[in-house]
Amino acid sequence: MRIFVSYARVDKPVCHQVAQLLNIHEVWFDQRLYAGQNWWREILDRLNWCEVFIYLLSPESVSSTYCRREFQIAVASNKAILPVLIDDKTPLPEELREVQYADLSKGLNDTSAVSSLLNSVYMMEKKLASENGRAETYIDVTQVEKITSPIINNNPDSLVARAVESMEKGKFDEALFLLKQAREKETYRYVPWDDLIAAAEDGLERQMQQKAIAREYNTIAELISRKVTRKIGCQAFQAFRREHPDYDPRNLNRHCMAEQSNQSTLVIPPTEKTVRSDSGNGSSGGQRQLVAAPSQSGGVVRDVDVVKPKPKTQSQRPRVFIPKIDWKFIPGDGTVQDFEMATYPITNLQFEAFIRDPVGYRSMRWWQWSSHARIWRQSHRPRYPRFKGDNRPRENVTWYEAVAFCYWLGARLGQRIALPTQAQWRRAAMGDDGYIYPWGNTFDREYCNSRESRIHATTDVTRYPNGSSPFGVLDMAGNIWEWCVDPAPNQRDGAHPNEAAQRAVLGGSFFTNHRKCRSTYDFYIIPNYYYGTIGFRVIRLPD
């Protein structure tokens, strides 16, 4: 069965989940890859093509000009309509208040709701099958009242004004379409289109993060509301609060106070003896071992003193795979000193070695450099990568995990391994000539994996040899964002950053357009955030 899914872009993660749930059917949803007349023509063609129209209902989608227009066209074309509620705070449009809808507002973990959705789709499929052979009941969208994009035929002044108004109201998805349409008209010479579009995309990215946090919070709240799962829910909320201490709109902390008072404190016995915490106090007189680059960018990462374990006999030592890193020498330029950078981002295979090492990821030894990192680690386990394949870049990695990997690898190799600073990363990417992209100043989608490639997933780190930087470093544009050591400029206290400060990611990803893949583009994310578009690469500093 052919299904069209209408959604607000801020709800894209949920849209992907619903599409995957219905993957035995032909499911199409607008990837928002381009705008203008061709984009709207594609919408109309797909509305003609589909048999069932699924409308994902959220506050953003019901207020979206585009989603409402798609819905109106589907109704006028006699398509089978299936509303799916994904946010219980959604004000239902008047024309949907009497229509039965599937309720996924508690998430896809609600098995009864998922069953209801699947059953609704099945019943629609059965009905369509019973009508097979009858006269065509659909009306071609071109026969419906004249349909044009809501933004076509508007003058540029109106487009820009409406875009700014949409941004002020937090409707960044709508603002993006308006700005892209206005830019295509090329009326203004001095309007910074790229900056305006980037601001709207950043706002949309923040909204997606906020919705993801709210969705997880609501799931925990549901656990706490049930007596049988309250203890589990409160444990989950305790971990949630470490990362989001100010987010508790339903006052779950009050409900958990009694439950938490009955819980004993979790004590994790150390596997190795650390002789100094991040406060720098205390010592057992052990040998000092530098396991990662010290004090880059104003003390972001500090030295850690570690007592070396007693050497074991050959038969006692477990066999551990140590990742082989291919390095490229990056000469200093006055701003940064000489260093070496990994030719490729850290891959799934390389990060898996960190996880599988008996004294790797699970060892608290690599998390002592920050109280925030230590607390985060005590309540988290590594996640699976979103995209499988040994040679694909490892994503779903937080900044804390990336730094811990550097400490571990540095100790294993006996070398100074670190995340790059923004200056080091850009030196490796831009070379002496200050290229906009690693290969030059003109974008070419054959040189990297960006949104323009339309692959919609990561690719092997060796796939784009023509995208090499002047120093031979690969995959620095697109594929995945790469964590850097630097905090956001406004989150520093003198020379020292807030340990929970947002951290820089550079290079763009397969999900971003080529403008975000420019080497000069800045983006900052909270250090405990992970997503299928964020990974990292490492550098090696001289002794």
Number of C-alpha atoms within 10 A of each C-alpha: 16 15 22 25 25 23 25 24 23 24 20 15 13 18 19 13 13 20 19 12 14 16 10 9 14 12 18 17 17 17 11 12 12 16 16 16 14 10 14 19 13 12 17 20 13 17 25 19 14 20 20 23 23 23 24 27 30 23 16 21 21 20 17 18 15 21 21 17 16 22 21 12 22 26 15 16 19 16 20 19 20 20 20 20 21 23 20 14 11 16 13 15 12 8 8 11 10 9 10 12 20 21 22 24 20 18 19 17 10 13 12 12 17 18 13 15 22 15 13 16 21 13 12 18 18 12 12 15 11 10 12 10 8 7 7 8 10 16 16 16 18 14 10 12 9 7 13 14 17 13 22 14 10 12 13 19 12 12 22 20 13 17 26 19 15 18 19 11 10 16 22 27 23 22 28 24 22 27 24 20 23 24 19 11 10 11 12 12 7 6 12 10 16 14 11 19 21 16 16 25 19 15 18 21 16 14 18 17 18 12 16 16 14 15 17 15 21 17 18 21 21 13 18 22 13 11 10 10 13 19 18 15 23 22 17 19 23 18 17 19 14 13 17 14 10 8 14 16 10 11 10 19 16 10 15 18 11 10 16 15 9 9 10 7 8 7 7 8 8 10 12 14 16 20 19 18 17 17 10 13 8 10 15 12 10 13 12 14 15 19 26 28 26 18 12 15 17 15 13 20 21 19 19 24 25 24 18 14 8 6 8 9 7 8 7 8 9 10 10 14 13 14 17 8 16 11 17 19 17 23 16 13 12 7 9 13 12 15 18 20 27 18 25 24 28 24 21 19 17 20 22 19 18 22 16 13 17 14 16 21 23 18 17 21 23 29 27 23 24 19 15 18 22 18 15 19 21 15 13 9 11 14 10 14 18 14 17 14 15 15 18 24 30 29 28 18 25 21 27 22 24 23 26 27 27 25 27 23 24 20 19 14 13 13 19 20 27 28 28 27 20 21 14 22 23 20 24 29 31 23 18 12 10 16 20 19 26 32 23 18 13 10 16 17 15 14 21 31 33 29 24 18 18 13 13 16 19 24 22 16 23 15 16 15 15 16 24 21 23 20 19 22 23 27 30 33 29 29 32 34 29 29 31 26 20 25 27 18 13 10 15 15 9 8 9 14 20 14 17 17 19 22 22 23 24 27 31 29 29 26 24 22 20 23 19 23 29 23 24 18 14 15 17 18 20 17 23 19 16 18 15 21 24 24 27 26 24 27 24 24 18 11 6
